[in-house]
Amino acid sequence: MTNFSRRSILIGLPILVTAVAAAAEPRLALKGYDPVSYFTEGHPEQGSAEYQAAFDDATYWFKNAEHRALFVADPDHYAPQFRGFCTVTLSHGAKLEADPEAWAIADGRLYVFAAKQAIPMFEAQTASIVANASDNWAKLRNTP
């Protein structure tokens, strides 16, 4: 029985350490797309791990040093709202990873969605969707 317990510990400990380390790493926002490119290029472009910055418990990648510098100087402007989770889903009380190619800029803010089909609904009801998403974000922000 003692050998079984030692073996279990020796096998389980590396798994536990790996899980804790993974949980401690910030989430890669926008699946690695460059948040500045939405504003400067008018469309999302893939970023690179070579140019990255952390903000609001997430890591962001950028296509070049210039975009990284713009973001670091004003992350509140360039970072997607709700840490890059789907705005429409949040407005309905759930937290879902967004598709970085489903997006809109409203009132100078970047919003992303789980699917491109959500964009027309967001454009038609921007104020109410943002208000509901903001209310729910306060409750869902720190949930997995």
C-alpha positions, 0 to 999 in steps of 0.5 A: 500500500505504501508503494502505491501511495508513493507511486501515485504521488510521483505520477500525480505531482508533475500533472498537478504542477503543470495544471497549476502553471497553466492556470497561472498563465494569462489567457491569449486574447483574440486567439493571437490577433493584433488588437491594434490592427482592427483600428489601424488596418480596418481588419484583424491581422495575426500577431506574433509572440515576438511582440506581446503585452499583458493587460487585464489578465490577458496576453495580447500579440501584435504584428510589429513593435509599433502596434505593441507600443500603441497598445501599451500607451493606451490599452483601454482604447485598443483592447477589446471590451470584456477581455475579448469574450463575446459581447452578445453572449455576455449580454445573455448571461453567458461567457463564450470565447469570441471569433476574432474575425467577428467584430465591430467598432462602436463608439471607439471601442472594439467588440468581438462576437462568437460568430459573424451572424451576431454583428447585425444584431449588435449594430441594431441594438448596440446600447442595450447589448453593451449595457446588458453585457456590462452588467453580466460582466461584473458577475462573470468576469472571474469565472472560467 
